[in-house]
Amino acid sequence: MERCALCGSESETLLWAVHKEKGGMWVCVNCWKKLYEKNELVSGSGESGCGC
């Protein structure tokens, strides 16, 4: 299991988030939701798949 870069909790599922001030990091689902709700993510971060 990996650790969330923000809260330090262990999780099997981490999402890539690009924070407006802290840059890119792997975070748990709960932290990703909090960052999204606070509008602290760079536009397009956390998306999966091809941008084509």
N, C-alpha and C positions, 0 to 999 in steps of 0.2 A: 504494500500500500504506500501511496505517496502522500505528502503533506501539502496542504493549502499554503500558499505563500502569504496570505493575509492573516488567517486565524490560526493556522498551525494544525488544524484537525486532520486526521488521517482519512483518506477517501480512496476508493478504487476508481472513482470517476472525477477527473479534474478537467476543467475547461480553460482554454487559452483566452486570457483577457488582456487587452491593452489599455491600461489605466492612463488617463490624461496627464498625470504628473509622475507616476512611478514607472511607466513603461510596461512592457509585456511580462506576464507572469501566469503560472498555473494556479487556478483557484477552484475551490469547491463550488458546487451548484448554489448553495446558500449565499456565499460571498458574491458570486457572479450576479445573482438576482439583486442583491443590495446595491452593487455598483451600477447596474442597469437602471434601477429605480432612482438612484441619486444622480443619474446622467454623468457618471464619472468614467465611462468607457469611450474610447475613440470609436468613431463611426465605423461599423463593419467588423469590429472585433468580436470574437466568439462564434463567428459563423463558420460552418464547415462546408466542405465541398469546393468545387471549382467556381471561379468568378467569371467564367467565359459565357 
